[in-house]
Amino acid sequence: MILDKFSLKGKAGIVTGASRGIGKGIAEGLAQAGANLAICSRGLPALQKTAEELRRYGTDVIAINADVSVKAEVENLVNRTLERFGRIDFLFNNAGITHRAPSEDFPEGWWDEVIRVNLKSVFLCSQAVARVMIKQGGGKIINTSSLIAVTGGKSIPAYAASKGGVAQLTKALANDWAKYRINVNAIGPGYIITDLTAPLIEDKQRYQELSARIPMGRWGKPDDLAGAAVFLASQASDYVTGQTIFVDGGWLSA
Ligand SMILES: NC(=O)c1ccc[n+]([C@@H]2O[C@H](COP(=O)([O-])OP(=O)(O)OC[C@H]3O[C@@H](n4cnc5c(N)ncnc54)[C@H](OP(=O)(O)O)[C@@H]3O)[C@@H](O)[C@H]2O)c1
């Protein structure tokens, strides 16, 4: 039956950057759908607190301290997930950061950091997990892109480049790994209320400008992403690959 195809009961996967914000919202949806989860971030106390909250949905959740832009830490994340669950059915590459400054003043160090955390990490995590998925006969990889992959934004040159890169990498990996029954897709959030967008929300004028442009008339919340996340992690999306699903309140259509 169709609703059974959305169930993640008995499945296990990784969500990166899940201590707060969109990653936490996605992890809540995946846990409610029945998935066992390994969640990661750099700050362990907040991550452990989130893991505890997620366990209330009745599945097994482990908190693993990892910087996803460091290969050895990614390998540890993957190995510990395998030790605990014996398989990895899905990987959610969600961890991300931004820095804001006019492009003419944007520091090189910020450029390198944003590209490393937002783009290189997606490749490192996907490659490590795909090697497991190839052996086990398939899986789902879901990346977090952004509407900024399409629009470019303002004063976020490295972020825009990283998210455009994630959208292209999603297609490249989808092409390479379709033969292994690995689906690679992305979610493209619009403007979502999290720590990452706090500076935009605090800037009253910018907040008004952005809010007025959203057809649905409101910013998104982290749990607005959960439905698309469950779809892309589940059997319901078996014939979908290389796509970005935008969850943006209509921004890109306006
Ligand atoms: N908010 C939006 O409007 C929006 C829109 C489009 C796309 N996105 C994307 O959605 C994703 C989540 O963003 P968010 O708004 O939820 O941000 P957030 O609230 O700042 O959360 C970011 C998460 O990523 C973790 N993280 C950051 N760097 C990491 C690293 N190197 N290794 C492991 N974990 C790391 C953070 O924990 P630690 O700091 O403790 O590591 C935190 O759990 C990002 O990829 C972002 O680009 C956000």
The ligand as an SDF file (V2000), in Angstrom:
LIG
                    3D

 48 52  0  0  0  0  0  0  0  0999 V2000
   17.9740   28.4200    7.2580 N   0  0  0  0  0  0  0  0  0  0  0  0
   17.7390   28.6220    5.9620 C   0  0  0  0  0  0  0  0  0  0  0  0
   16.9760   29.5330    5.5640 O   0  0  0  0  0  0  0  0  0  0  0  0
   18.3820   27.7250    4.9300 C   0  0  0  0  0  0  0  0  0  0  0  0
   17.9620   27.8700    3.6020 C   0  0  0  0  0  0  0  0  0  0  0  0
   18.5180   27.0450    2.6340 C   0  0  0  0  0  0  0  0  0  0  0  0
   19.4500   26.0850    2.9800 C   0  0  0  0  0  0  0  0  0  0  0  0
   19.8420   25.9630    4.2800 N   0  0  0  0  0  0  0  0  0  0  0  0
   20.8240   24.9080    4.5880 C   0  0  0  0  0  0  0  0  0  0  0  0
   20.2790   24.0330    5.5560 O   0  0  0  0  0  0  0  0  0  0  0  0
   21.3510   23.4420    6.2950 C   0  0  0  0  0  0  0  0  0  0  0  0
   21.0820   23.6430    7.7790 C   0  0  0  0  0  0  0  0  0  0  0  0
   21.0480   25.0250    8.0450 O   0  0  0  0  0  0  0  0  0  0  0  0
   20.3290   25.6620    9.3090 P   0  0  0  0  0  0  0  0  0  0  0  0
   19.6800   26.8940    8.8590 O   0  0  0  0  0  0  0  0  0  0  0  0
   19.5480   24.6230   10.0090 O   0  0  0  0  0  0  0  0  0  0  0  0
   21.6320   26.0960   10.1650 O   0  0  0  0  0  0  0  0  0  0  0  0
   21.9450   25.9960   11.7280 P   0  0  0  0  0  0  0  0  0  0  0  0
   20.7050   26.1990   12.5190 O   0  0  0  0  0  0  0  0  0  0  0  0
   23.0970   26.9020   11.9410 O   0  0  0  0  0  0  0  0  0  0  0  0
   22.4090   24.4820   11.9330 O   0  0  0  0  0  0  0  0  0  0  0  0
   23.5730   24.0010   11.3110 C   0  0  0  0  0  0  0  0  0  0  0  0
   23.8930   22.6230   11.8350 C   0  0  0  0  0  0  0  0  0  0  0  0
   25.0720   22.1470   11.1860 O   0  0  0  0  0  0  0  0  0  0  0  0
   26.0730   21.8150   12.1670 C   0  0  0  0  0  0  0  0  0  0  0  0
   27.3860   22.0350   11.5800 N   0  0  0  0  0  0  0  0  0  0  0  0
   27.9140   23.1910   11.1160 C   0  0  0  0  0  0  0  0  0  0  0  0
   29.1570   22.9770   10.6390 N   0  0  0  0  0  0  0  0  0  0  0  0
   29.4150   21.6510   10.7980 C   0  0  0  0  0  0  0  0  0  0  0  0
   30.5200   20.8320   10.5110 C   0  0  0  0  0  0  0  0  0  0  0  0
   31.6460   21.3170    9.9530 N   0  0  0  0  0  0  0  0  0  0  0  0
   30.4420   19.5090   10.8110 N   0  0  0  0  0  0  0  0  0  0  0  0
   29.3220   19.0040   11.3850 C   0  0  0  0  0  0  0  0  0  0  0  0
   28.2500   19.7330   11.6910 N   0  0  0  0  0  0  0  0  0  0  0  0
   28.2860   21.0480   11.4020 C   0  0  0  0  0  0  0  0  0  0  0  0
   25.7200   22.6960   13.3630 C   0  0  0  0  0  0  0  0  0  0  0  0
   26.2100   22.2210   14.6010 O   0  0  0  0  0  0  0  0  0  0  0  0
   27.6820   22.6620   15.1730 P   0  0  0  0  0  0  0  0  0  0  0  0
   27.8260   24.1300   14.9030 O   0  0  0  0  0  0  0  0  0  0  0  0
   27.6370   22.3010   16.6070 O   0  0  0  0  0  0  0  0  0  0  0  0
   28.6520   21.8370   14.4180 O   0  0  0  0  0  0  0  0  0  0  0  0
   24.1930   22.5960   13.3230 C   0  0  0  0  0  0  0  0  0  0  0  0
   23.7630   21.3650   13.8620 O   0  0  0  0  0  0  0  0  0  0  0  0
   22.6250   24.1390    5.8160 C   0  0  0  0  0  0  0  0  0  0  0  0
   23.2470   23.3250    4.8250 O   0  0  0  0  0  0  0  0  0  0  0  0
   22.1180   25.4100    5.1860 C   0  0  0  0  0  0  0  0  0  0  0  0
   22.9730   25.9160    4.2320 O   0  0  0  0  0  0  0  0  0  0  0  0
   19.3440   26.7640    5.2660 C   0  0  0  0  0  0  0  0  0  0  0  0
  1  2  1  0
  2  3  2  0
  2  4  1  0
  4  5  1  0
  4 48  2  0
  5  6  2  0
  6  7  1  0
  7  8  2  0
  8  9  1  0
  8 48  1  0
  9 10  1  0
  9 46  1  0
 10 11  1  0
 11 12  1  0
 11 44  1  0
 12 13  1  0
 13 14  1  0
 14 15  2  0
 14 16  1  0
 14 17  1  0
 17 18  1  0
 18 19  2  0
 18 20  1  0
 18 21  1  0
 21 22  1  0
 22 23  1  0
 23 24  1  0
 23 42  1  0
 24 25  1  0
 25 26  1  0
 25 36  1  0
 26 27  1  0
 26 35  1  0
 27 28  2  0
 28 29  1  0
 29 30  1  0
 29 35  2  0
 30 31  1  0
 30 32  2  0
 32 33  1  0
 33 34  2  0
 34 35  1  0
 36 37  1  0
 36 42  1  0
 37 38  1  0
 38 39  2  0
 38 40  1  0
 38 41  1  0
 42 43  1  0
 44 45  1  0
 44 46  1  0
 46 47  1  0
M  CHG  2   8   1  16  -1
M  END
$$$$
